[in-house]
Amino acid sequence: MSELLTQFQQEQEKWQAQISLQTNFALNDIHLVAGVDLAYWQEEEQEFGVCSIVVVDYQTMEVVEEVAYHGKISVPYISGYLAFRELPLVLEAVKKLSVVPDLYMFDGNGYLHVRHMGIATHASFYLKKPTIGVAKNYFTIEGATFDEPDKKAGSFELIAVKDDVYGLVLRSREDVKPIYVSCGNWIDLETAKEIVLHFVKKDSRLPIPVRYADLATHRKRKECRD
């Protein structure tokens, strides 16, 4: 385990030095946004996982394509290194896409990670596309402080450790539980927030690509287990 942990640490350090929190595209260039979500289950002594990707048109909000990939999990869970378990499934699911998303939105964290290397950030270096992390729950960062946002939709508060802004807690809809938004890569936090809010509709606090991917993953996991 120690050898594996050292390998993971070295890879995270390599990518960490290449993270860019600057937007490298114009919003007019965003046509297709992919929502990505994963789920796991156990069969006897073997763990399995499934990754669903739902591609949504930025303007019409219509689903363009949906794919999924499931397989055995060989990487053990280590806190702070979840991306190493998830990435193989993500990349196999991406291979099944017939369209090329302009941006990927993950059900999980990106820069909002103890070493700024959540799945949204980690995966970006393999996907070669801008990414955003959208988490339903807060992943505790030692030393991070933030206030609860106002109840009004669109209200937010930054999550920071001293002067390092990790992400933000966002009230995507009025009087609902907030979500946690962070940059993945090649995007700034304000643009990430704008894109997330663009996709939030009345039936969910989650942006549509992530919401649809979450629903698809639960369906696929049930199908695989039945």
C-alpha positions as CSV (number, residue, x, y, z in Angstrom):
1,M,0.0,0.0,0.0
2,S,2.8,2.4,0.8
3,E,4.3,1.9,-2.6
4,L,1.0,2.6,-4.3
5,L,0.4,5.7,-2.1
6,T,3.8,7.1,-3.1
7,Q,2.9,6.5,-6.8
8,F,-0.4,8.3,-6.4
9,Q,1.3,11.2,-4.5
10,Q,3.9,11.7,-7.3
11,E,1.2,11.7,-10.0
12,Q,-0.9,14.2,-8.1
13,E,2.1,16.5,-7.6
14,K,3.0,16.3,-11.3
15,W,-0.5,17.3,-12.4
16,Q,-1.0,19.8,-9.6
17,A,1.8,22.0,-11.0
18,Q,-0.1,22.2,-14.3
19,I,-3.5,23.3,-13.0
20,S,-4.9,26.4,-14.6
21,L,-7.7,28.4,-13.0
22,Q,-8.0,30.6,-16.0
23,T,-10.8,30.2,-18.6
24,N,-9.3,29.1,-21.9
25,F,-12.5,29.4,-24.0
26,A,-15.4,31.7,-24.8
27,L,-18.9,30.8,-23.5
28,N,-20.1,30.9,-27.2
29,D,-17.7,28.0,-27.8
30,I,-19.6,25.7,-25.4
31,H,-22.2,23.7,-27.2
32,L,-22.1,20.2,-25.5
33,V,-21.6,19.7,-21.8
34,A,-21.1,16.2,-20.4
35,G,-22.3,15.3,-16.9
36,V,-20.3,12.5,-15.3
37,D,-21.2,10.3,-12.3
38,L,-20.1,7.0,-10.8
39,A,-21.5,4.5,-8.4
40,Y,-20.2,1.3,-6.8
41,W,-21.5,-2.0,-5.5
42,Q,-20.2,-5.3,-4.0
43,E,-20.7,-8.8,-5.3
44,E,-19.3,-11.4,-2.9
45,E,-15.6,-10.4,-2.6
46,Q,-15.4,-8.3,-5.7
47,E,-16.2,-4.6,-6.0
48,F,-17.7,-3.2,-9.2
49,G,-18.3,0.3,-10.5
50,V,-20.3,2.1,-13.2
51,C,-19.7,5.4,-14.8
52,S,-22.5,7.2,-16.7
53,I,-22.0,10.2,-19.0
54,V,-24.9,12.3,-20.2
55,V,-24.2,14.9,-22.9
56,V,-26.5,17.9,-22.9
57,D,-26.9,20.7,-25.4
58,Y,-25.9,24.0,-23.7
59,Q,-28.7,26.0,-25.3
60,T,-31.7,23.6,-25.6
61,M,-30.9,21.6,-22.5
62,E,-31.8,18.4,-24.5
63,V,-29.9,15.2,-24.0
64,V,-27.7,14.5,-27.0
65,E,-26.1,11.2,-25.9
66,E,-25.9,8.9,-23.0
67,V,-23.3,6.2,-22.4
68,A,-22.2,4.0,-19.5
69,Y,-19.4,1.6,-18.7
70,H,-19.1,-0.8,-15.8
71,G,-16.3,-3.0,-14.7
72,K,-14.3,-4.4,-11.8
73,I,-12.6,-2.1,-9.3
74,S,-9.0,-3.0,-8.7
75,V,-7.7,0.2,-6.9
76,P,-8.4,0.3,-3.2
77,Y,-10.1,3.2,-1.6
78,I,-7.7,5.7,-0.1
79,S,-9.0,9.0,1.2
80,G,-7.8,11.9,-1.0
81,Y,-7.0,9.6,-3.9
82,L,-10.5,8.6,-5.1
83,A,-9.8,9.7,-8.6
84,F,-7.4,6.8,-9.2
85,R,-10.4,4.4,-8.6
86,E,-12.8,6.4,-10.8
87,L,-10.6,7.5,-13.7
88,P,-10.4,4.1,-15.5
89,L,-14.2,3.8,-15.6
90,V,-14.5,7.4,-16.8
91,L,-12.1,7.0,-19.6
92,E,-13.7,3.8,-20.8
93,A,-17.1,5.5,-20.8
94,V,-15.7,8.4,-22.8
95,K,-14.5,6.0,-25.5
96,K,-18.2,5.1,-26.1
97,L,-19.2,8.7,-26.9
98,S,-19.9,9.5,-30.6
99,V,-19.9,13.2,-29.9
100,V,-17.1,15.3,-28.4
101,P,-18.2,17.4,-25.3
102,D,-16.8,20.9,-25.0
103,L,-16.8,20.7,-21.2
104,Y,-17.2,18.0,-18.6
105,M,-19.1,18.5,-15.3
106,F,-18.4,15.9,-12.6
107,D,-20.5,14.8,-9.7
108,G,-17.6,15.4,-7.3
109,N,-14.9,17.8,-6.6
110,G,-12.1,19.4,-8.5
111,Y,-9.9,22.1,-6.9
112,L,-11.9,21.6,-3.7
113,H,-9.6,18.9,-2.5
114,V,-6.8,18.7,0.0
115,R,-4.2,18.8,-2.8
116,H,-6.5,20.4,-5.4
117,M,-6.7,17.1,-7.2
118,G,-10.3,15.9,-7.1
119,I,-11.7,13.8,-10.0
120,A,-12.8,16.9,-12.0
121,T,-9.2,18.2,-12.0
122,H,-7.4,14.9,-12.3
123,A,-9.6,13.7,-15.2
124,S,-9.1,17.0,-17.2
125,F,-5.5,16.1,-18.0
126,Y,-6.7,12.9,-19.8
127,L,-9.8,14.4,-21.3
128,K,-8.0,17.5,-22.6
129,K,-11.2,19.6,-21.9
130,P,-12.2,22.2,-19.3
131,T,-13.9,20.6,-16.3
132,I,-16.1,21.6,-13.3
133,G,-16.7,19.8,-10.0
134,V,-20.2,19.9,-8.5
135,A,-20.6,18.1,-5.2
136,K,-23.8,17.4,-3.3
137,N,-21.9,17.3,0.1
138,Y,-18.9,19.1,1.5
139,F,-15.6,17.3,1.4
140,T,-13.8,18.6,4.6
141,I,-10.6,20.5,4.0
142,E,-8.5,21.2,7.0
143,G,-8.3,24.9,7.7
144,A,-11.0,25.8,5.2
145,T,-13.6,28.3,6.3
146,F,-16.8,29.5,4.8
147,D,-20.2,30.9,5.8
148,E,-23.6,29.5,4.7
149,P,-24.9,31.5,1.7
150,D,-28.1,33.4,1.9
151,K,-31.4,31.6,1.1
152,K,-31.8,33.4,-2.2
153,A,-31.0,31.4,-5.4
154,G,-27.6,32.3,-6.7
155,S,-26.2,33.3,-3.4
156,F,-22.7,31.9,-2.6
157,E,-19.8,32.0,-0.2
158,L,-16.2,31.2,-1.0
159,I,-14.4,28.3,0.5
160,A,-10.8,29.2,1.3
161,V,-7.7,28.4,3.3
162,K,-6.1,31.7,4.0
163,D,-5.8,33.3,0.5
164,D,-6.2,30.1,-1.5
165,V,-9.8,29.8,-2.8
166,Y,-10.7,26.1,-3.1
167,G,-14.3,26.6,-4.4
168,L,-17.6,28.0,-3.3
169,V,-20.8,26.9,-1.6
170,L,-23.7,27.8,-3.8
171,R,-27.4,28.2,-3.2
172,S,-28.5,27.0,-6.6
173,R,-32.2,27.3,-5.8
174,E,-34.0,29.3,-3.1
175,D,-34.3,27.6,0.3
176,V,-32.7,24.4,-0.8
177,K,-29.6,22.7,0.5
178,P,-26.5,24.2,-1.2
179,I,-24.1,22.5,-3.6
180,Y,-20.3,22.8,-3.7
181,V,-18.7,24.1,-6.9
182,S,-15.1,24.1,-7.8
183,C,-12.9,24.5,-10.8
184,G,-11.6,21.4,-12.5
185,N,-9.1,22.8,-14.9
186,W,-8.8,25.5,-17.6
187,I,-11.7,27.5,-16.1
188,D,-12.1,30.2,-13.5
189,L,-14.5,30.0,-10.6
190,E,-16.9,32.7,-11.7
191,T,-17.3,31.1,-15.1
192,A,-17.8,27.7,-13.5
193,K,-20.5,29.1,-11.3
194,E,-22.2,30.8,-14.3
195,I,-22.3,27.5,-16.2
196,V,-23.6,25.6,-13.2
197,L,-26.4,28.1,-12.6
198,H,-27.3,28.1,-16.3
199,F,-28.2,24.4,-16.0
200,V,-30.1,24.6,-12.8
201,K,-33.9,24.2,-13.3
202,K,-36.9,24.1,-10.9
203,D,-36.9,20.3,-10.3
204,S,-33.4,19.9,-8.9
205,R,-30.7,21.9,-7.1
206,L,-28.1,20.1,-9.3
207,P,-27.3,21.3,-12.8
208,I,-29.0,19.2,-15.5
209,P,-25.9,17.3,-16.8
210,V,-24.9,16.2,-13.3
211,R,-28.5,15.5,-12.4
212,Y,-29.1,13.3,-15.4
213,A,-25.8,11.5,-15.0
214,D,-26.7,10.8,-11.3
215,L,-30.1,9.3,-12.4
216,A,-28.5,7.3,-15.2
217,T,-25.9,5.9,-12.9
218,H,-28.4,4.7,-10.4
219,R,-30.4,3.0,-13.2
220,K,-27.3,1.4,-14.6
221,R,-26.2,0.1,-11.2
222,K,-29.6,-1.5,-10.7
223,E,-29.5,-3.1,-14.1
224,C,-26.0,-4.5,-13.5
225,R,-27.0,-5.9,-10.1
226,D,-30.2,-7.5,-11.2
